[in-house]
């Protein structure tokens, strides 16, 4: 026999506890995904000795006296893939007199071949060496060094996450015209284990 509507039993303590745990978990999941889309990731300072040394060492004999750009990209990061597609777009020619290197994190043979065929120097680095060798913990990151090996720009490519206006060419043109450029925020993916644990504590990404 069914109970009258007014006699409905309240949820048990166990049911309330399960619902509370589930709601907390959902908040954590939503917060992780929302944060990864809205929060800018840390980037090294232009004067970081580790970054300066790594970029300077990357300059070959052919690049002496030229501006140099290093594009740090992580193949498993959607933001990095978008930047790579833009950089390798044949309808968007690269600037003359600039030595450009794609610093590819992890093993991504398809992207490595595309970058090489697109005229970029290519350097691959394991995920666990990006921070220790370059001082970089997230991607995509753009680093610009002038002909005197002074780093003039360290930052992102767009003003918002996966924004349509990839500003690498405009940033480089301004710098070559001796105009100071404010660094854009780095929206993308954590690469170092330490940063990844902070950004994605549940390991969902």
Helices and strands as residue ranges (DSSP letters): G 5-7, H 13-38, H 49-58, G 61-63, E 67-74, H 78-87, E 98-105, H 109-117, E 121-125, H 127-134, E 138-139, E 141-145, E 151-155, H 168-176, E 189-190, H 193-199
